[in-house]
């Protein structure tokens, strides 16, 4: 499984290199925004799981290099999580277009330090026809907490600053009640804001 995954990564690398070569050869490299990302990760045996459909870091943390040559900005690394829903507004802003009608907020202020880190919300809705397991809603906060609420499975709470591999689920522990309630309120507010109807455990 790992060898196959490494082979697929090599295939993507080769295809990506051809795209970059074509941009250079056509004289468009310095006039082209390049974004490299994907929709999900791969468990590859972590937590004894394969594929995706779960909220562990291996399945949700994806690459996201962004190259905007005409901004003449020094390379930087945004350490806190960001959301794919903010990509389209960022691209429209870079193109000088109005993104007011889109969901999400432009990532560009984060690249200049003008916007504080946001909470990131994740959602997975299982296909009941495929027996794909529980549906879940997740919030990841800038201070390193992750709360995962499932409709038909155990929920999870991780302190990712102390437990980066997400091996210690502290959901339901009395000493974390305040954090859990704070993060639950964030998910509740997100569901109201997005009209998300998934029923989550009380």
C-alpha positions, 0 to 999 in steps of 0.5 A: 500500500505504501509503495503504491502510494509513493508511486502515485506521488511520483506520477503526480510529481512528474505531471506537475513538472510537465505543467510547470515546464509548459508554463516556462516554455510558453513564457507564462510562468511569471503571469500564472498563479499556481495552486497545488492541493487535493481534496483529502489525505490518506490514512495509510494504516495510521490508527489502523485505518486506510483511505479517508472518511475520518477526521484524523490528521492524516486524512484531513491535512493536505498540501497547499503550496500557492505561488503568485509570482507577480506579488513579489512576496518573499516565501512564507509558511502559514503555520495555522490550518486554513480551509479550502473554502477560502481558496476561491475568494483568494484567487478572485482577489488576486485577479482583481475580481469581486468575491463578495458572493462566494462562501469563505473569506480570502486567504490573502490577508493571512499571507500578509499578517493582516488577519488573525488565524480562523477556526477551520470547519470540516464536514463528512456526510456518509453515503448510507447506500455504501455503508460508509460509516458515521457522518461528522462535523469538526472544528480545528482552532488556532490554539491547537484543539480539534473537536470531532462530533459524530452522529453514529460513533464516538466523538473525539477531542484532541489537544493537537499542541500536546498530542500531534498524532491524535492518540489521546481522545479526551472527549468527555473528560471532566477537566476538558469540559470547558474546552469541549463546550466552547468548541461545541458552541462553535460547531453549533454556530457554524451549523446555524450559519450554513443551514447544516441539518446533521443531528449531532450528539448532545 
